[in-house]
């Protein structure tokens, strides 16, 4: 599959991808204002390992996906722009 607007083969992202990543970074600050991060390096590593495997089959595998664990007892997983993925402790 080819995508119009790829910046380079070494960095297979479009200008729109970069804009989305910046938007995700801004939104990330808002998420961290509402939630505290949950510290579990082992669980975070596990979640990110699964994510790396899954995004290979995604239509946008070049985004810098990363899972953040949130300290909340509710069961919730949600995504943000630019590859930001959030999973609560309750999950």
C-alpha positions as CSV (number, residue, x, y, z in Angstrom):
1,X,0.0,0.0,0.0
2,X,1.3,3.4,-0.9
3,X,0.3,6.6,0.9
4,X,0.4,10.0,-0.7
5,X,2.5,12.6,1.1
6,X,5.1,10.4,2.7
7,X,7.9,12.5,3.9
8,X,10.6,9.9,3.3
9,X,11.0,6.1,3.4
10,X,13.1,6.4,6.5
11,X,10.3,8.4,8.2
12,X,7.1,7.0,6.6
13,X,4.8,9.6,8.0
14,X,2.8,12.3,6.3
15,X,2.5,15.9,7.4
16,X,-1.1,15.0,8.6
17,X,0.4,12.2,10.7
18,X,2.8,14.6,12.3
19,X,0.0,17.1,13.0
20,X,-2.0,14.3,14.6
21,X,0.9,13.3,16.8
22,X,1.2,16.9,18.0
23,X,-2.5,17.0,18.7
24,X,-2.1,13.7,20.7
25,X,0.7,15.2,22.7
26,X,-1.5,18.2,23.6
27,X,-4.4,15.9,24.5
28,X,-2.0,13.7,26.6
29,X,-1.4,16.7,28.9
30,X,-5.1,17.0,29.4
31,X,-5.5,13.3,30.2
32,X,-2.7,13.5,32.7
33,X,-4.4,16.5,34.3
34,X,-7.5,14.3,34.8
35,X,-5.7,11.0,35.7
36,X,-2.6,9.9,37.5
37,X,-0.3,7.5,35.8
38,X,-0.2,4.0,37.4
39,X,3.3,2.8,38.0
40,X,3.8,-0.8,36.9
41,X,6.8,-1.1,34.6
42,X,6.2,-4.8,34.1
43,X,2.5,-4.3,33.1
44,X,3.3,-1.3,30.9
45,X,6.0,-3.3,29.1
46,X,3.6,-6.2,28.6
47,X,0.9,-3.9,27.2
48,X,3.3,-2.1,24.9
49,X,4.7,-5.4,23.6
50,X,1.1,-6.5,22.7
51,X,0.5,-3.2,21.0
52,X,3.7,-3.5,18.9
53,X,2.4,-6.8,17.6
54,X,-1.1,-5.6,16.9
55,X,-0.1,-2.4,15.1
56,X,1.8,-4.4,12.4
57,X,-1.7,-5.3,11.1
58,X,-3.1,-1.8,11.4
59,X,-3.7,0.6,8.5
60,X,-1.4,3.1,10.2
61,X,1.6,1.0,11.6
62,X,4.0,3.9,11.5
63,X,2.5,6.0,14.2
64,X,4.4,5.9,17.5
65,X,1.9,3.9,19.5
66,X,2.3,3.7,23.3
67,X,0.1,2.5,26.1
68,X,-0.2,4.5,29.3
69,X,-1.5,3.0,32.5
70,X,-3.9,5.2,34.4
71,X,-4.5,4.9,38.2
72,X,-8.3,4.5,38.1
73,X,-10.3,1.5,39.3
74,X,-12.9,1.8,36.5
75,X,-12.6,-0.6,33.5
76,X,-11.7,1.5,30.5
77,X,-9.4,1.6,27.5
78,X,-9.4,4.5,25.1
79,X,-7.2,6.0,22.4
80,X,-6.1,9.4,21.6
81,X,-4.8,11.0,18.5
82,X,-1.3,10.2,17.3
83,X,-1.0,6.7,18.8
84,X,-1.7,7.4,22.5
85,X,-3.5,4.5,24.1
86,X,-4.8,4.6,27.7
87,X,-5.7,1.7,29.9
88,X,-7.0,2.1,33.5
89,X,-5.7,0.0,36.4
90,X,-9.2,-1.5,36.7
91,X,-8.9,-3.2,33.3
